[in-house]
Amino acid sequence: MTKTIEWPTLAVLIATYAVWGLATAVVAAWWLPAGISLAAIAIAQYSSLQHEALHGHPFRSKWLNTAIVFPALLPFIPYMRFRALHLAHHRDSELTDPFDDPESNYLDAGTWERLPWALQVILNANNTLAGRLALGPAIGTFIYYRDELRGLRRDPAILRGWLWHIPAVLPVALWLDAVGMPLWAYALACYGAMSLLRIRTFLEHQAHEKARGRTVIIEDRGPLSLLFLNNNYHVIHHIHPRVPWYKLPELYRKNADRYLRQNEGYFYRSYAEIFRMYLFRRKDPVPHPIWRRG
């Protein structure tokens, strides 16, 4: 039985639930800003664990993996919808496509040209790291809800995913009511968690003629690497999505030259380097620089 369970993932999950419970029940009662901050970190870590679960970790059973990350600590996005959209994102031939990659940060050039000037300014600001931290959760959530509403008629799975979200939100709501953490404070923690996650997604992918050159490697082993469960080795994750997070660094060390050739040298040494380079400077244009439809 032990060979079928990835214990490091399970241990991090248990610790994350414990920290989340401590943040919402104890730390928030002691000093609310500290509770909000600690809850934001726990929710971001939990989102990383949900990502592991949808890729088949820590158990072999899909439904057991779903069950252990089912409570909606981040209530804005249903897990079932996250799983479906993220697995669609793993079609590497469509990475960064504004229409077919559900996690693309690019717009079609024609769509961009039709946007009002003020909205172009906001989206350009969102393509700096500071803008992504401050504006990214609001912009991303708005676009996500818009696309979900548009897709309801043609895709019954969207409605099913949202209906399953109701029992996932309920235990979280009951817990928050029992411990007395205000909903507005928990909403701030969720926004903070989504901001933290946008550090990871800020430059995971770039526009490139070759599909293999669209996915990054960031040689970081610090706190953010743990928070994101080593998804900074992102090209390795896309090549080997069933490899658990704690094996990615070793896999990279043994084959670093190969992976850097594989992704056409799309590489950064650390998240600190990314902050220095892009905190107030855009990395990418908003309109996709290669593909244009219509």
N, C-alpha and C positions, 0 to 999 in steps of 0.2 A: 504493500500500500504506500509506503514512504516514497517509493520510486515514482509514483504517479502524482505526487504533491510537490510543488515548488515552494519549499518552506520559507525562503527569504521574502517572497512576495506575500505569503500569508502573514508573516511576522510584521511586515510594514503595514499591511491592512489593519491588523489588530491594533498596532500602535497608533495608526491614524484615527481610527474610531475613538481610541482612548483620549488622544489629544483634542479631538473635536468635542467630545463630551466634557472634558475639563475646561475647554475654552468657553463653551456656551453655558455651563452650569456653575462653574466656580470662578474662573478668571473674570468673566463678564460681570458677575455680582460684586467682585472686589473692585474692579476698575474697568468700566465698559470699553474704553478705547483699546486696552490691552486684550480684552476678550474678543473684540472685533478683529484685531490684527492676528491673533493666534488662530482664530476660526478661519480666517482667510487662507492662512498657510495650510491648515488641515484640509480645507475644501479643495485647494489646488492639488495637494498630494492625492486626495481621493479621486480627483478627475484623472490624474495620471494612472492610478490603479484601475479605474474603469477602462482606460485605454488598454492596459495589460489584459484585463478580463475579456474584452471583445476579441482579442487576438489568441485566446485559448489558454490563459493563465489564471490562477495557479493549478487548476485541475484539468483533467481531460474532458470532463463533462461540461458542455456548453451551458446547460441550465444551472448547474452548480456555480459556475463562474458568474452567471447573471445574478443569481440569488445573493451572492456575497457582496455585490456592489449595487444592489437594486435600490436601497433607500436613496432618495433624491436629496443628498446634502447640498447639491447645486440644483435648485428647483426650476431654473429657467429653461433647461434643455432635457427632454426625456432621454433616458439611457437607450431605449430601443431605437430612437431616431438617430442618436449619436452613433450607435453601432452601425446602422445601415448606411449612413452618410460617410462614415470614416472608412468602411470597407470599400465603398465606391471610390473614395479618394485613392485607394491603393491600386487602382488601374494606372500604372506608371505612364502608359502611353498618353494619358490625358492630363497629367500633372500640369497645373497652372492654367489649364484651359478655362476661360471665364464662364463658359457654358456647361462644360461636362465634368469639371473638377469641383465638387461641392465645397472644398476648402480653399479654393483659389482666392487670393487677395487682389487679383487683377480684374479690370473691367475690359470689355470689348471696346476698341477704339471708337467705333461709331456711337456706342452708348455714351462713352465719355464726352464726346463732342456735343451731344445733345443736352448734357446736364447744365443747370443754371450755374453761373459763375460762383455764387456763394457756396454751393455744394462742392464744386471743384476745389475751392480753397480748403474746405473742411476735410475732404478726402486726401488732399495733398498733405495736410498736417498729420493725418492718420498714418501716413507712410513714413513718418519719423518715429523713432522708438518712444520718445516722450508723448507724441500724439497717440500712438498705439496703446500706451498705458492708460492715458486719460480718457481718450475717446473710443478706443477700440471695442471695449465691451458693449457700449451703447450702440455703436454703429453695427457691429457684428450681430447683436441680438435683433436689432430692427430688421436687417437684411434676412436673417434666418427666419423670423416670424413671417415676413412678407412672402418668402419663397414657400414656406409651409402652407400658408393660406392659399397661394396660387396652385399648389399641387394637390390640394385635398380632393378635388373632383376626379382627377385622373389616377390617383394612387391611394387605394384603401389602406395601405400599410401606414400612411401618415396618421390617419385617424386611430388605427389600432395602437400605434406607438404612444399617442397622447392619452388614450383611455388607460393604457397600462401605467401611465405616469401618475394617475390619481392615487392608487395604493402605494406608490413609491413616495409621494409627497406627504401622505397622511402621518406616518410615524414621525417624520421630522417635525411637522407642525405640532403634533401632540407633545413631543419632547420639549420644543421651544416654549410651549404654553406651560408645561410643568415646571421648567427651570426659570421661567420669567424673563428670558432674553427678549427684548422688544423686536418686533418684526422688522422695523426700519433699520435697527442695528444689524440684524442678520442679513438684510438686503445689502448693506454696505460691505459686510464680510464677503458676500458672494461676488460683489463687484470687484473687490480687491483680489479675490481668487482668480477671476477672469482676467484681470490686469496682469497678474503674475504669469498666467498661462500664455499671455500674448508675448512675453519675452521669448518663449520657446518658439511660437509660431511665426514670429516677426520675419525671419529669413530662412525658415526651414526649406523653402523652395524658391527657385528663381526661374525666370524665363530663359530658355535655352533651346537651341535647335534640336539637340539630342536629348531624348528622355532621360538618359543616364546622367546628364549634367545638370539636372534640375534639383538635386537633393543634397543638402549640406552635411558636412562633418564639422563639429565644434569640439576641439580637444579640451574639454572642461571636466574637472573632477571635483568641483566645489559643491556648495550647498544647492545651487540651482540644478546641477546635474542630478543630484539625489531627488530634488523636488519633481523633476521631469522624468525620473527613472531612466536616465541615460539616453533619452531620446535626442540628445545633442549628437549622438552617433547616428544621425537620421538615415543616411543612405544605407547603413548596415541593416537598420530596422526594415527599410523597404525591401531590401534584397532577401532578408531572413526574418519575416514578420512573426514566425513561431518561436524564435529564439528569445528566452526570457531576458528581461532588462539587465540583470546582474551579470550576464555573460557577454554583453555587447562590448565593454571596454577591452576585455581580454581578446575577443575576436578581432577587434581593431588593431591592438598592439601586434598581434601575430601577422597581420596582413595589411598594414597601414599603406604601403606603397600601392598595393593592388587596389584598395578602395579609393585612394586619391586619383589613381588613373581612371577608375570606374566612373567617378563623378566629375571628371574633367577639372579637378583641382578646386572645386567649390568648398572652401575651407576657412575656418577661423580658429585662433588659438584658444580663445576663452570668451565667456560672456562679457567680461570686463573690456575686452577689445571691442566688442560690438557696441557696448555703451559709449566708449570713447569715440567711435567712428560715427554712430548714427543716432545719438540721443536727440540732436536737433537738426539732423540732416537726413534727407530722404535717401533710402537705399535704391528704391525702384520708382519708376513712373507708375501712376495708377492705371493708365491704359496699357494693355499688353503690348509690348514692343515688337512682337513677331506675328501673332495671329490677329486677323481681322475678319469678321464675318459680315458679309453683305456690303 
